[in-house]
């Protein structure tokens, strides 16, 4: 068994969030089968753009004025959902989504997806 503490992971700032990879390719726990990471979504990291990728589950650890917009088009205009701690979100493959928050707000989350090639655009290197 391997064990790590989320608050001791190195962060990777991206537009709209900072990501702390725990398991997956190039992560402290190397895995070719899955990715597990933590993220903080807040205005400190600028705006987040709508995006889509592989099927994903996101567990909301904390939300202060946070919400998600999602849908089948890049404007994510089909639905908006206010977020609260304890929610588990499931995004089917290629469903557009974006996390947003009120001024001074944030969302802390853990996300999990199978190790695939259809990942977020900024991770394609």
MMTF fields as JSON, N, C-alpha, C and O atoms, coordinates in Angstrom:
{
  "mmtfVersion": "1.0.0",
  "mmtfProducer": "UNKNOWN",
  "numBonds": 499,
  "numAtoms": 500,
  "numGroups": 125,
  "numChains": 1,
  "numModels": 1,
  "chainsPerModel": [1],
  "groupsPerChain": [125],
  "chainIdList": ["A"],
  "bondAtomList": [4, 2, 8, 6, 12, 10, 16, 14, 20, 18, 24, 22, 28, 26, 32, 30, 36, 34, 40, 38, 44, 42, 48, 46, 52, 50, 56, 54, 60, 58, 64, 62, 68, 66, 72, 70, 76, 74, 80, 78, 84, 82, 88, 86, 92, 90, 96, 94, 100, 98, 104, 102, 108, 106, 112, 110, 116, 114, 120, 118, 124, 122, 128, 126, 132, 130, 136, 134, 140, 138, 144, 142, 148, 146, 152, 150, 156, 154, 160, 158, 164, 162, 168, 166, 172, 170, 176, 174, 180, 178, 184, 182, 188, 186, 192, 190, 196, 194, 200, 198, 204, 202, 208, 206, 212, 210, 216, 214, 220, 218, 224, 222, 228, 226, 232, 230, 236, 234, 240, 238, 244, 242, 248, 246, 252, 250, 256, 254, 260, 258, 264, 262, 268, 266, 272, 270, 276, 274, 280, 278, 284, 282, 288, 286, 292, 290, 296, 294, 300, 298, 304, 302, 308, 306, 312, 310, 316, 314, 320, 318, 324, 322, 328, 326, 332, 330, 336, 334, 340, 338, 344, 342, 348, 346, 352, 350, 356, 354, 360, 358, 364, 362, 368, 366, 372, 370, 376, 374, 380, 378, 384, 382, 388, 386, 392, 390, 396, 394, 400, 398, 404, 402, 408, 406, 412, 410, 416, 414, 420, 418, 424, 422, 428, 426, 432, 430, 436, 434, 440, 438, 444, 442, 448, 446, 452, 450, 456, 454, 460, 458, 464, 462, 468, 466, 472, 470, 476, 474, 480, 478, 484, 482, 488, 486, 492, 490, 496, 494],
  "bondOrderList": [1, 1, 1, 1, 1, 1, 1, 1, 1, 1, 1, 1, 1, 1, 1, 1, 1, 1, 1, 1, 1, 1, 1, 1, 1, 1, 1, 1, 1, 1, 1, 1, 1, 1, 1, 1, 1, 1, 1, 1, 1, 1, 1, 1, 1, 1, 1, 1, 1, 1, 1, 1, 1, 1, 1, 1, 1, 1, 1, 1, 1, 1, 1, 1, 1, 1, 1, 1, 1, 1, 1, 1, 1, 1, 1, 1, 1, 1, 1, 1, 1, 1, 1, 1, 1, 1, 1, 1, 1, 1, 1, 1, 1, 1, 1, 1, 1, 1, 1, 1, 1, 1, 1, 1, 1, 1, 1, 1, 1, 1, 1, 1, 1, 1, 1, 1, 1, 1, 1, 1, 1, 1, 1, 1],
  "groupList": [{"groupName": "UNK", "atomNameList": ["N", "CA", "C", "O"], "elementList": ["N", "C", "C", "O"], "formalChargeList": [0, 0, 0, 0], "bondAtomList": [1, 0, 2, 1, 3, 2], "bondOrderList": [1, 1, 2], "singleLetterCode": "X", "chemCompType": "L-PEPTIDE LINKING"}],
  "groupTypeList": [0, 0, 0, 0, 0, 0, 0, 0, 0, 0, 0, 0, 0, 0, 0, 0, 0, 0, 0, 0, 0, 0, 0, 0, 0, 0, 0, 0, 0, 0, 0, 0, 0, 0, 0, 0, 0, 0, 0, 0, 0, 0, 0, 0, 0, 0, 0, 0, 0, 0, 0, 0, 0, 0, 0, 0, 0, 0, 0, 0, 0, 0, 0, 0, 0, 0, 0, 0, 0, 0, 0, 0, 0, 0, 0, 0, 0, 0, 0, 0, 0, 0, 0, 0, 0, 0, 0, 0, 0, 0, 0, 0, 0, 0, 0, 0, 0, 0, 0, 0, 0, 0, 0, 0, 0, 0, 0, 0, 0, 0, 0, 0, 0, 0, 0, 0, 0, 0, 0, 0, 0, 0, 0, 0, 0],
  "groupIdList": [1, 2, 3, 4, 5, 6, 7, 8, 9, 10, 11, 12, 13, 14, 15, 16, 17, 18, 19, 20, 21, 22, 23, 24, 25, 26, 27, 28, 29, 30, 31, 32, 33, 34, 35, 36, 37, 38, 39, 40, 41, 42, 43, 44, 45, 46, 47, 48, 49, 50, 51, 52, 53, 54, 55, 56, 57, 58, 59, 60, 61, 62, 63, 64, 65, 66, 67, 68, 69, 70, 71, 72, 73, 74, 75, 76, 77, 78, 79, 80, 81, 82, 83, 84, 85, 86, 87, 88, 89, 90, 91, 92, 93, 94, 95, 96, 97, 98, 99, 100, 101, 102, 103, 104, 105, 106, 107, 108, 109, 110, 111, 112, 113, 114, 115, 116, 117, 118, 119, 120, 121, 122, 123, 124, 125],
  "secStructList": [7, 7, 7, 7, 7, 4, 4, 4, 1, 7, 7, 3, 3, 3, 6, 6, 3, 3, 3, 3, 3, 3, 3, 3, 6, 6, 1, 1, 3, 3, 7, 1, 1, 3, 3, 3, 3, 3, 3, 3, 3, 3, 4, 4, 4, 7, 7, 7, 7, 7, 5, 7, 7, 1, 7, 3, 3, 3, 3, 3, 3, 3, 3, 3, 3, 3, 3, 3, 3, 3, 3, 1, 1, 6, 6, 7, 7, 1, 3, 3, 3, 3, 7, 7, 6, 6, 7, 3, 3, 3, 3, 7, 6, 6, 7, 3, 3, 3, 3, 3, 3, 3, 3, 3, 3, 3, 3, 3, 3, 3, 3, 3, 3, 3, 7, 7, 1, 7, 7, 7, 4, 4, 4, 7, 7],
  "xCoordList": [0.838, 0.0, 0.879, 1.936, 0.43, 1.093, 0.147, -1.071, 0.711, -0.091, 0.525, 1.747, -0.294, 0.202, -0.806, -1.963, -0.368, -1.242, -1.478, -0.532, -2.736, -3.096, -2.482, -2.075, -2.41, -1.883, -0.37, 0.199, 0.291, 1.739, 2.115, 3.297, 1.128, 1.394, 1.825, 1.418, 2.648, 3.03, 1.879, 1.236, 1.623, 0.534, 0.975, 2.105, 0.084, 0.302, -0.781, -1.914, -0.44, -1.463, -1.853, -0.997, -3.157, -3.727, -4.791, -5.185, -5.267, -6.306, -7.535, -8.197, -7.821, -8.993, -8.828, -9.755, -7.652, -7.496, -6.035, -5.16, -5.796, -4.508, -4.8, -5.72, -4.02, -4.24, -3.097, -1.928, -3.458, -2.493, -2.676, -3.555, -1.84, -1.977, -1.471, -0.391, -2.264, -1.916, -1.528, -0.513, -2.335, -2.08, -2.299, -3.189, -1.479, -1.59, -0.219, 0.794, -0.179, 1.097, 1.835, 1.264, 3.103, 3.914, 3.47, 3.734, 2.803, 2.298, 3.069, 3.776, 2.95, 3.631, 3.29, 4.159, 2.032, 1.654, 1.474, 0.466, 2.45, 2.446, 1.379, 1.324, 0.53, -0.498, -0.748, -0.87, -0.821, -1.182, -2.66, -3.128, -3.411, -4.817, -5.788, -6.944, -5.334, -6.269, -5.544, -4.325, -6.317, -5.812, -6.695, -7.922, -6.05, -6.734, -5.997, -4.771, -6.733, -6.099, -7.06, -8.26, -6.495, -7.258, -7.116, -6.113, -8.108, -8.019, -8.706, -9.675, -8.181, -8.856, -9.152, -8.247, -10.424, -10.9, -11.22, -12.077, -10.534, -10.793, -10.289, -9.505, -10.754, -10.352, -8.875, -8.338, -8.212, -6.765, -6.011, -4.919, -6.583, -5.924, -6.522, -6.248, -7.34, -7.936, -9.185, -9.6, -9.79, -11.015, -10.711, -9.659, -11.631, -11.533, -12.366, -13.465, -11.854, -12.598, -13.399, -12.96, -14.568, -15.292, -14.404, -13.628, -14.528, -13.697, -14.451, -15.496, -13.908, -14.46, -13.305, -12.235, -13.534, -12.471, -13.08, -14.276, -12.268, -12.72, -13.782, -13.924, -14.515, -15.472, -14.772, -13.625, -15.474, -14.831, -15.845, -17.015, -15.382, -16.153, -15.427, -14.204, -16.187, -15.634, -16.384, -17.61, -15.634, -16.22, -15.951, -14.797, -16.997, -16.859, -16.525, -17.317, -15.339, -14.886, -15.399, -15.781, -15.402, -15.872, -16.274, -15.66, -17.296, -17.706, -18.167, -19.03, -17.576, -18.007, -18.418, -17.567, -19.725, -20.228, -19.867, -19.766, -19.668, -19.256, -20.419, -21.45, -20.234, -21.25, -20.567, -19.407, -21.31, -20.838, -21.891, -23.09, -21.421, -22.287, -21.876, -20.694, -22.856, -22.518, -23.553, -24.642, -23.177, -24.086, -23.37, -22.209, -24.067, -23.532, -22.807, -22.258, -22.804, -22.146, -21.108, -21.182, -20.143, -19.061, -19.504, -18.747, -20.701, -21.137, -21.721, -22.05, -21.849, -22.327, -23.62, -23.792, -24.525, -25.722, -26.934, -27.988, -26.805, -27.967, -28.351, -29.531, -27.373, -27.696, -26.626, -25.451, -27.062, -26.16, -26.567, -27.756, -25.587, -25.874, -24.99, -23.767, -25.613, -24.852, -24.215, -24.817, -23.001, -22.267, -22.175, -22.137, -22.138, -21.989, -21.108, -21.038, -20.448, -19.611, -20.429, -21.596, -19.788, -20.43, -21.076, -21.513, -21.151, -21.733, -20.719, -19.518, -21.215, -20.402, -20.977, -22.142, -20.159, -20.573, -20.011, -18.86, -20.805, -20.328, -20.501, -21.61, -19.396, -19.43, -19.189, -18.12, -20.161, -19.919, -18.799, -18.508, -18.189, -17.118, -17.601, -18.683, -16.782, -16.983, -18.142, -18.556, -18.674, -19.672, -18.934, -18.013, -19.348, -18.743, -19.099, -20.228, -18.13, -18.393, -17.363, -16.268, -17.748, -16.846, -17.259, -18.446, -16.27, -16.523, -16.391, -15.485, -17.311, -17.317, -17.586, -17.989, -17.361, -17.502, -17.749, -17.337, -18.422, -18.639, -17.303, -16.328, -17.258, -16.039, -15.661, -16.49, -14.41, -13.934, -14.281, -13.895, -15.005, -15.404, -14.389, -13.389, -14.659, -13.778, -14.512, -15.581, -13.91, -14.375, -13.149, -12.156, -13.204, -12.167, -12.769, -13.863, -12.054, -12.617, -11.543, -10.355, -11.984, -11.138, -11.746, -12.961, -10.903, -11.445, -10.73, -9.551, -11.479, -11.01, -11.456, -12.615, -10.533, -10.911, -9.947, -8.803, -10.405, -9.55, -8.43, -8.615, -7.279, -6.147, -6.414, -6.392, -6.665, -7.006, -6.229, -5.516, -6.368, -5.705, -6.562, -6.043, -7.855, -8.763, -8.764, -9.726, -7.663, -7.527, -7.66, -7.818, -7.597, -7.716, -6.672, -5.54, -7.042, -6.127, -4.781, -3.756, -4.755, -3.482, -2.544, -1.366, -3.042, -2.181, -1.606, -0.801, -2.003, -1.461, -0.11, -0.024, 0.931, 2.293, 3.018, 4.177],
  "yCoordList": [-1.181, 0.0, 1.239, 1.27, 2.247, 3.546, 4.536, 4.43, 5.497, 6.488, 7.855, 7.999, 8.838, 10.215, 11.132, 10.761, 12.324, 13.319, 14.423, 15.023, 14.684, 15.647, 17.02, 17.692, 17.44, 18.78, 18.88, 19.952, 17.779, 17.804, 17.631, 17.511, 17.617, 17.463, 18.79, 19.856, 18.72, 19.911, 20.313, 19.46, 21.608, 22.109, 22.528, 22.977, 22.381, 22.799, 23.821, 23.44, 25.135, 26.14, 26.109, 26.057, 26.141, 26.162, 27.256, 27.733, 27.667, 28.704, 28.323, 27.321, 29.132, 28.931, 27.981, 27.811, 27.346, 26.347, 25.992, 26.337, 25.293, 24.662, 23.185, 22.841, 22.319, 20.878, 20.223, 20.561, 19.288, 18.51, 17.047, 16.364, 16.568, 15.189, 14.227, 14.412, 13.2, 12.201, 10.874, 10.276, 10.421, 9.146, 9.322, 10.057, 8.641, 8.719, 8.836, 8.68, 9.104, 9.271, 10.483, 11.568, 10.295, 11.395, 11.932, 13.092, 11.118, 11.526, 10.817, 9.847, 11.279, 10.596, 9.109, 8.291, 8.756, 7.346, 7.083, 7.465, 6.437, 6.189, 5.153, 4.086, 5.476, 4.541, 4.746, 5.876, 3.656, 3.715, 3.442, 3.422, 3.228, 2.85, 3.943, 3.935, 4.893, 5.889, 7.169, 7.185, 8.24, 9.509, 9.934, 9.911, 10.322, 10.878, 12.159, 12.165, 13.231, 14.508, 15.349, 15.084, 16.358, 17.337, 18.673, 18.928, 19.517, 20.827, 21.885, 21.619, 23.095, 24.271, 25.175, 25.578, 25.489, 26.358, 27.695, 27.771, 28.755, 30.075, 31.169, 30.918, 32.387, 33.536, 33.843, 34.544, 33.336, 33.531, 33.03, 33.515, 32.068, 31.459, 31.925, 31.338, 32.979, 33.507, 32.74, 31.826, 33.11, 32.422, 31.044, 30.823, 30.152, 28.818, 28.806, 29.358, 28.187, 28.061, 26.766, 25.769, 26.767, 25.512, 24.5, 24.856, 23.252, 22.208, 20.883, 20.768, 19.895, 18.538, 17.569, 17.919, 16.361, 15.357, 13.996, 13.785, 13.085, 11.737, 11.761, 12.748, 10.67, 10.501, 10.786, 10.391, 11.472, 11.916, 11.969, 12.287, 11.653, 11.881, 12.934, 12.892, 13.879, 14.948, 14.938, 15.045, 14.808, 14.831, 16.2, 16.614, 16.897, 18.239, 18.137, 17.64, 18.617, 18.625, 19.853, 19.778, 20.991, 22.247, 23.186, 23.183, 23.983, 24.976, 26.234, 26.193, 27.337, 28.642, 29.448, 29.992, 29.524, 30.242, 29.587, 30.266, 28.268, 27.555, 26.941, 26.603, 26.802, 26.187, 25.581, 25.868, 24.748, 24.166, 24.44, 24.307, 24.827, 24.924, 23.786, 23.454, 23.18, 22.05, 21.889, 22.461, 21.092, 20.835, 20.235, 19.838, 20.169, 19.515, 20.481, 20.064, 21.775, 22.776, 23.552, 23.58, 24.183, 24.878, 26.017, 26.409, 26.551, 27.634, 27.114, 27.903, 25.807, 25.184, 25.816, 26.019, 26.125, 26.887, 26.028, 26.569, 24.718, 23.865, 23.76, 23.616, 23.829, 23.666, 24.299, 24.359, 24.768, 25.286, 24.647, 24.508, 24.262, 23.63, 24.241, 24.263, 24.743, 25.21, 23.99, 22.917, 24.152, 23.021, 23.109, 24.197, 21.936, 21.843, 20.641, 19.681, 20.706, 19.595, 18.311, 18.305, 17.226, 15.919, 15.509, 14.366, 16.412, 16.065, 15.289, 15.555, 14.333, 13.619, 13.929, 13.639, 14.519, 14.866, 13.83, 13.415, 13.416, 12.514, 13.214, 13.594, 13.382, 13.972, 12.865, 12.255, 12.589, 11.628, 12.143, 13.339, 11.241, 11.638, 12.74, 12.657, 13.755, 14.894, 15.821, 16.631, 15.726, 16.714, 17.999, 17.969, 19.111, 20.402, 20.807, 20.602, 21.386, 21.872, 22.923, 22.995, 23.73, 24.75, 25.017, 25.106, 25.142, 25.49, 26.991, 27.614, 27.567, 29.008, 29.235, 28.316, 30.457, 30.769, 32.257, 33.046, 32.631, 34.042, 34.697, 34.007, 36.02, 36.731, 36.337, 36.384, 35.953, 35.494, 34.048, 33.527, 33.39, 32.003, 31.019, 31.407, 29.756, 28.7, 27.358, 27.217, 26.399, 25.012, 24.148, 24.268, 23.281, 22.279, 20.935, 20.589, 20.176, 18.934, 17.877, 18.182, 16.641, 15.519, 14.97, 14.791, 14.699, 14.135, 12.858, 12.663, 11.989, 10.652, 10.346, 10.558, 9.849, 9.335, 8.251, 8.217, 7.356, 6.313, 6.929, 7.982, 6.287, 6.815, 6.605, 5.48, 7.701, 7.673, 8.77, 9.549, 8.825, 9.878, 11.13, 12.188, 11.04, 12.179, 12.968, 12.923, 13.693, 14.462, 15.942, 16.343, 16.747, 18.195, 18.696, 18.211, 19.667, 20.17, 20.638, 20.419, 21.282, 21.795, 20.686, 20.945, 19.451, 18.347, 17.601, 16.686, 17.973, 17.315, 17.93, 19.074, 17.17, 17.65, 16.743, 16.995],
  "zCoordList": [0.0, 0.0, 0.0, 0.63, -0.709, -0.686, -0.034, -0.174, 0.676, 1.369, 1.152, 1.176, 0.944, 0.874, 1.516, 1.718, 1.836, 2.442, 1.424, 0.914, 1.133, 0.088, 0.335, -0.612, 1.58, 1.871, 1.721, 1.928, 1.366, 1.152, -0.322, -0.646, -1.212, -2.645, -3.26, -2.798, -4.3, -5.058, -5.97, -6.583, -6.057, -6.881, -8.266, -8.459, -9.229, -10.605, -10.955, -11.248, -10.927, -11.237, -12.71, -13.593, -12.958, -14.301, -14.321, -13.257, -15.486, -15.526, -14.689, -14.959, -13.68, -12.849, -11.687, -10.895, -11.562, -10.507, -10.282, -11.076, -9.178, -8.934, -8.696, -7.953, -9.324, -9.269, -8.501, -8.686, -7.642, -6.863, -7.256, -6.732, -8.184, -8.651, -7.585, -7.025, -7.316, -6.319, -6.97, -6.613, -7.923, -8.593, -10.089, -10.517, -10.875, -12.33, -12.956, -12.274, -14.226, -14.932, -14.379, -14.27, -14.033, -13.532, -12.185, -11.869, -11.389, -10.079, -8.972, -9.246, -7.728, -6.627, -6.536, -6.234, -6.797, -6.915, -8.406, -9.0, -8.988, -10.434, -10.77, -10.158, -11.75, -12.198, -13.68, -14.152, -14.4, -15.802, -16.014, -17.152, -14.919, -15.028, -14.607, -15.03, -13.77, -13.269, -12.885, -12.71, -12.758, -12.251, -11.089, -11.179, -10.001, -8.838, -8.481, -8.38, -8.293, -7.96, -7.132, -7.063, -6.516, -5.754, -6.452, -7.119, -6.303, -6.928, -6.1, -5.388, -6.208, -5.65, -6.828, -7.558, -7.009, -8.073, -7.426, -6.546, -7.857, -7.269, -8.196, -9.111, -7.942, -8.737, -8.652, -9.51, -7.639, -7.49, -8.722, -9.019, -9.435, -10.595, -11.912, -12.959, -11.87, -13.091, -13.472, -12.76, -14.598, -15.023, -15.61, -16.211, -15.426, -16.007, -17.277, -17.306, -18.313, -19.569, -19.57, -18.996, -20.206, -20.375, -21.096, -21.983, -20.705, -21.298, -21.256, -20.616, -21.941, -21.935, -22.074, -22.571, -21.633, -21.636, -21.33, -21.532, -20.85, -20.516, -19.416, -18.695, -19.301, -18.211, -16.884, -16.678, -15.993, -14.754, -13.617, -13.827, -12.418, -11.199, -10.377, -10.238, -9.833, -9.004, -7.68, -7.648, -6.582, -5.248, -4.637, -4.528, -4.24, -3.685, -2.197, -1.397, -1.851, -0.462, 0.277, 1.445, -0.424, 0.165, -0.961, -2.028, -0.726, -1.712, -0.991, -0.114, -1.379, -0.876, -2.103, -2.807, -2.357, -3.525, -4.837, -5.859, -4.83, -6.039, -6.791, -6.21, -8.093, -8.948, -10.169, -10.466, -10.857, -12.106, -13.171, -12.928, -14.357, -15.539, -16.453, -16.544, -17.137, -17.993, -19.095, -19.047, -20.09, -21.198, -22.385, -22.288, -23.508, -24.706, -25.641, -26.661, -25.296, -26.142, -25.328, -24.099, -26.004, -25.299, -24.378, -23.49, -24.566, -23.675, -22.355, -21.469, -22.225, -20.976, -20.478, -19.276, -21.393, -21.033, -20.671, -20.339, -20.727, -20.489, -19.021, -18.701, -18.125, -16.709, -15.831, -16.195, -14.666, -13.64, -12.326, -12.038, -11.537, -10.246, -9.174, -9.31, -8.095, -6.939, -6.281, -6.244, -5.765, -5.207, -3.69, -3.116, -3.047, -1.601, -1.274, -2.041, -0.141, 0.31, 0.338, 0.729, -0.084, -0.066, -1.371, -1.504, -2.342, -3.646, -4.486, -4.432, -5.256, -6.235, -7.607, -7.88, -8.467, -9.826, -10.79, -10.653, -11.754, -12.803, -14.141, -14.515, -14.857, -16.192, -17.206, -17.202, -18.079, -19.15, -20.064, -20.09, -20.795, -21.708, -22.652, -23.232, -22.786, -23.692, -23.324, -24.154, -22.11, -21.682, -21.285, -20.469, -21.866, -21.561, -20.134, -19.69, -19.414, -18.067, -17.671, -18.228, -16.695, -16.156, -14.71, -14.398, -13.839, -12.442, -12.281, -12.836, -11.51, -11.256, -9.775, -9.062, -9.317, -7.897, -7.765, -8.616, -6.696, -6.399, -6.063, -5.764, -6.111, -5.732, -4.304, -3.396, -4.123, -2.825, -2.52, -1.473, -3.42, -3.209, -3.761, -4.365, -3.549, -4.053, -4.032, -3.439, -4.689, -4.666, -4.425, -5.143, -3.428, -3.208, -3.592, -3.146, -4.419, -4.937, -5.138, -5.237, -5.197, -5.592, -6.869, -6.955, -7.868, -9.098, -9.479, -9.182, -10.147, -10.495, -11.913, -12.27, -12.714, -14.028, -14.453, -13.998, -15.331, -15.857, -16.679, -17.29, -16.699, -17.463, -18.941, -19.44, -19.629, -21.045, -21.759, -21.127, -23.06, -23.827, -23.954, -24.308, -23.677, -23.798, -22.487, -21.72, -22.247, -21.017, -21.311, -22.465, -20.275, -20.451, -21.436, -21.44, -22.274, -23.309, -22.766, -23.412, -21.59, -21.078, -20.619, -20.374, -20.496, -20.102, -21.299, -21.125, -22.498, -23.693, -24.01, -24.457, -23.778, -24.039, -24.982, -25.312]
}
